[in-house]
Amino acid sequence: MKFELKTENENFSKSLSHIFRNVSVLALIIILCDVSLKLGNILKIYQIDYNCTLLSVEKSKSNFKKVSKLSNLNSKQKIWDFCREVGK
């Protein structure tokens, strides 16, 4: 007959590994969320630049609407000024 006695060290190492794993997963989630937010900002900047370039080539109503949505500007003059600033 074999008799084993569990010690506190075993429980401590298991709980420590669980804590380390949970902290690692949480850190990974935070990093991925930060990267996705930054990529969203970069994408918005490129969309604004692209649509301002389209607007300078073709002055259509749909191009004004696209830039208006991205920049939250309503008047055509403000959109033109905004696109001039972006183009610099």
N, C-alpha and C positions, 0 to 999 in steps of 0.2 A: 504494500500500500504506500502510495506516494502522497505526501502532504506539502502543499504549497501555501505560502503566505504572501499576499500582495502587500507591497509596501507603499508608502505615501509618495515615493519618488516616481513611481509609475503613473499615478494619477496626476501628479504635478506636470510631468513631461507631456502627457496627453492633453491636458488643459492648455499648456503653453503652446503646443503645436496648433491647437484649434484657434487660439487667439491670434497667433502669427498668420495663419491661413486667412482668417476673417479680415485682419488688417490689410493683408496683401491684396485680397479681392476688392476691398473698399478703395484702396489706393489706385488700383487698376481702373476701376469704374470712374473715379474722379478724373484721372488722366484722360481717359477716352472721351468723357463728356467735355472736358476743356478743349481737346483737339477738335471735336465736332463743332463746338461753338466758334472756334477760330476759323475753321474751314468755311463755316457759314458766312462769317464776316468777309473773308477773302472772296468768296463766290459773289456776294452782293456787290463788292467793289468792282469786280470784273464785269458783272452784268450792267452796272451803271456806266462804266467806261465803254462797253460795247454798244449799248443803246444810245449813248451820246454821240458816238461815231456814226451810227446809223442815222441819227437825227440830223447830223451835219450833212450827210449825203442825200438823204430823202426826208423831206420835211412833211411827213404824213401824220395824220391824227393818231394812228395807232402807236407810232413811235413816241409822240408826246405823252400818251397815256401810260406807256411802259415806264418812261423816265419819271413821270408824275407819281406812279405807284411806288417806285423804288426810293424816291427822294422826298416824298410827302410834300411836294410843291404843287400849287394849283395854277398859277398864271404862267402863260407862255414866256413872258419876259424873265421871270424868275428861273424858269427851266433853262432858258438860253444862257443866262448868267451863270447858273450852276454848271452847265456843260462846258462853258468857257473856263471856269475854274478847275474842273476835272481834267480838261485837256492840257493844262499847263504842266 
